[in-house]
Amino acid sequence: MTDSVEARLAALGHTLPQAAAPVAAYVPTVEANGLLHVSGQLPFIDGKLVTGRLGEDVSLEQGAAAAQACGLMILAQVKAALGSLDRVERVVKLGAFISSTGDFTDQPKVANGASELMAAAFGDSGKHARSAVGVPVLPLGAAVEVDAVIAVRPA
């Protein structure tokens, strides 16, 4: 049976990807004291990593789509860790890191790609605190990386 959150995502045209394996010495998620901490997720669209820098060779629209792809990967990691997205009580915080040039200042608009996805998936429970920062480079040359803190219901 499909969770109601996944049904909502499907109605919006989204399919969860397979949860990505870590690329270094860390685990994808850690649950502690009712919070699920999700490691930074990279943007894969059609199986290909979105690389480059905002303000250089990645447009604002491409950046927002990359952030949304990170959000979908966060949800895939949450489902893998919890067994169901319906155990999510609240999206507490997202941290968005945007590879960008020194004069690019629209990091919040890029991060909206992930933020809007969470609100669409979880309604008011998807509205969260957030950081959106520009950085000179991200792992594997990724354009965007997003991490999360999620409040979870007991199993």
Secondary structure, DSSP 4 states (H G I P E B T S, - for coil): ---HHHHHHHHTT--PPPPPPPSSSS-SEEEETTEEEEEEE--EETTEE-BS-BTTTB-HHHHHHHHHHHHHHHHHHHHHHHS-GGGEEEEEEEEEEEEB-TT---HHHHHHHHHHHHHHHHGGGG--EEEEEEES--GGGBSEEEEEEEEE---
